Each structure stands twice: as structure tokens, then as C-alpha cells.
Amino acid sequence: MSGENLPRLKRALPDGTGPVQAAAPVRPVPRVRIVHIGLGAFHRSHQAWYTQQADTDGAWGIAAFTVRSPQAAQELAAQDGLYTLVERSANGDTFELMSQIVQAHDGADLGTFRHLVAAPTTAVVTLTITEAGYHLGADNALNAEDPAVQADIAALGGLLSDQPPSSAPAAPHTPIGRLLVGLAARRDADAGPLAVVSCDNLADNAAAARSAVLGLAEAVQPELAQWIGGNVSFVGTSVDRITPRTTPADLAVVQSTCGYVDNAAVVTEPFRSWVLSGNFPAGRPRWEDAGATFVEYLEPFENRKLWLLNGAHSLLSYAGQLRGAHTVAEALADPACAAWVEELWDEAERALPDAGLDIPAYRQALLDRFANARIAHHLAQIASDATTKLRTRAVAVLRSERAAGRSGQGAARMIAAWVAFLRAGQRPQDPAEAAITAALQLDGDEQLRALLRLIDSGLAGDDDVVQLVESLATGLGGEAADFRAGTPAAAAAGSRQTPLVEQPNASRPLKGMQ
Ligand code: CS2
């Protein structure tokens, strides 16, 4: 179906006339009270979904900004913010028209961003800017050596200065840099306090957001840091909903089922969870009406999710690809990968408190979610930003096991799989890309220590950990070599995958990774 003659998604005009309204009636457009940074698929399947369910009065519209490419904003703006959410279970799909995002903007549109954050009606800023988007170092402080941070400090110095500029000031490019411009405008407008809600997979993401924002503000304008300290409530959250990148085949399914063209549709699993902790000084939607939970102590919930779900994802991503799998479901069907996940989960479970977490049920639910082969969650998508992800997903479990006198092999294998993946010539996107390249020029022990240092300096200095990771990485590297030699380890172990690492040339990227 070409779609040429099908209607486009558009909101109807208030009198019911005007552009084509291509689906179920759209509710009146809520005014903007939430500004979001990071207009990816996950925001559209998670926070936008919760807000739409909770906002029965139409009081909590979202204005969403992209971070890098403006494409998602352009596609969504062309549809008046409307898109279809496809909930894909193991048995079938359901389709829901989403209308909570009422404005979609290019993140480079700082004028609009500043105006919206400074509006007294705006009460909440939500973030899905990825782990790497905070530009924190291994010590969880703003990484002032990061060139993107340095460029933003220079740009913000000009932009926020009281002195008339001698030339047009440069604009910040990092999401935190842009957020700072918005917060400065809110201070200048005397628009009052608001909440900044991190929805990224970082341990204590409220503290991470606070550290990044205050670190940058201190470097640029200490009075702004002071204002933020007294007026911005950093709310922590644990967010969960597996949402792979939308494919052309997904868009075709929406088109043929719904009878309209939707270039911004999102496919997600039925499961969702949102646990929040913190204050909302200017109010918030009743997200609890949509199933979100508010807790005093977030840590056990976020660790359960980060160590079990995200930890298994990272382990499967590198080990699974080395063994020829493409997706999470494929990797989990490989008995060796499945056993490594269980080993990691046993370690993580020992590091988590017993009370109120029902880990056995959580583990079983994860196995069911991962096995949903109708959700094609590509391992290559998960592989990016390893240095920030592994810091959150592996280090605490490894430390906890070692403190108890055990090896921590399950968590160490996650790190070792990344090392073997790099040694096999793969280069997933990473904020520490230059340092990874430099580390890989080194040999043996020095190389491994340099790589470990990018995740956690303590690991790099622990001889036993270095030895353990080396022996695990060497084993996993052998499996990659088996693939190249045509004897896939996973196939030999009874899995049905086709090998992904298929070229003897180690510097060639994996298929589908560019
Ligand atoms: C994944 C997450 O890409 C990744 O690193 O582990 O995006 C994961 O799918 C979500 O956190 C699920 O809630």
C-alpha cells in the first residue's frame, strides 16, 4: 500500500471542520504544562502514555523537544503531535491514538524552549536524554574534560552574560546546557519553582540530573546554581517499558490496520512501570491513576530494574552478538546466554533487599518479556554507550559479590563481553569513544585496565577483577573467533540463530550496526 491516497493524521479544528481527522476523535488540545527533552520512542510509549491516561481533564499537554536530529519533531509536528502507539504482545497488536504531545520542536529551537520553561503554567520538565546525555564522569560529577561540556560552558558564558554580546553568542548543544538556558529564563521571569524529572536509566537519576545541572551552572554562573538549588526539585524515577526503534515494517502495519499514514508510530510491549520519588512544587498529573507508584525510597526499585533488566540487556547485547544473535529473544534462546543471565540475576538478587521486591516473580516476568519474539529488540541498539551503561548495570553487583567473598563472575561477564566485543573489532557508539580507541592501542593487561578505568577506577586497580575479566573476555573472544571460522558456538549449543559476526576481517562492523 503506497499510502498516497490515505488520510494524514491531523487534529480536527475546534468546530470539527478542517484538516482530516484520521482516527477516533481527538480530545480538546490540553495546554502545555510539561516540557520534555528527548523526543524518542521511549518518551512516546512511556511518560506520554501515562500522562494521557491520567489527564482526564485535558490539563497536562506536553511540549517535546528532540536532542540531536530534528527528524522526530518534524514528523510529529506534521501530524499535529498525533501518533499511534502499538502495544505488541506475544499474541497480537492493539492500536491507540496518542494526543498528549501537543507541540514537537527541534531541540535547537532555544527560543521556544526558553519561552516554555519560563511560562508560569509549566510545572514539570521531564528528561529522556540517555545515560550519556548527562556528561557525568566515573565519579558522577560533571565531566569538565568532555569537549561537549567545555563547548557548552563557553556558549553559556556568552548567552547568560549581562554584558551586551560583541557578536551573536553560540548556543549550547548538550541537553543539560539547553535546560540551563530554560531555567535561567524561568528565574528571570520569576515564574517560580518546578520539578525536573529524570527518566533515564541511571542509578539515583535525580542526583545525576542535579549533579549535571548544578555542575554546569556552577561553572557558568554560580548565582544561577543557587537559584536552582532553591527552586528546582529533582525527582527520581525508575522507568520501564521495552520500546525498540520503530521500523518501516511497523509503519506499514499501522497504515494497513488503521487506514491512515503515520510516520511517528511507536511499537511497545504491554508491560509498563513507573516508580517516582520526589516533590512537585508546581503540581503534576495524577500519574498514579494510570498505575505509576510514588515511593519514599526509590533505590531498591531502581536497582532491581537496572541490575536485572538492563544488566541482562547489556550482557545479552555483547555476548549474544558475539554468539550470532540479533535480538534479545534470540539471545535468550541460546542456552549459554540464558545461563549467564541467570548467573547475573543470582548475584543481583543477593545484592538487593528481600522486602517488597518479589524478585522471583520479577525474574519470571522478565523472562516472559524478553521471550516475546514479536518485539524485535535489536541487540545492536542496546550496545551503545557501554561505558555509562556498564557503570550503572554491572559495577555495584560485582562489588557486592566481591565484598561477600565471592567472585562476581556473572557481573564481570557483562564487562568481559563488552571487552571481547571491542576486541572483535566492533565499535558501538560511546561517549568515551576517543578513550576507547586509545585504550585499544595498548596491549594485554594495560589495555584491559585502561578500558576498565572508563567504567570505574576501582575495578581497574583490582588485580583479581582484572584477571577475572581477562579470562572471561578471552573465552568470549574465542566464541567470536569460532563464528568467523564457521563453527558458531550458539548453533553448536542448539540455538537456531544465524551468525552475525561473519567476516574474518575484525575491523569490519557487524551487519546492521552502521
Ligand atoms: C535497554 C533499555 O537500550 C538499553 O540499554 O536496556 O532501553 C531498556 O529496554 C529499557 O530500560 C526498558 O525499560
Boltz pocket constraint, residues with backbone or C-beta under 6 A from the ligand:
constraints:
  - pocket:
      binder: B
      contacts: [[A, 201], [A, 239], [A, 240], [A, 241], [A, 242], [A, 243], [A, 309], [A, 310], [A, 313], [A, 314], [A, 381], [A, 382], [A, 383], [A, 384], [A, 389]]
      max_distance: 6.0
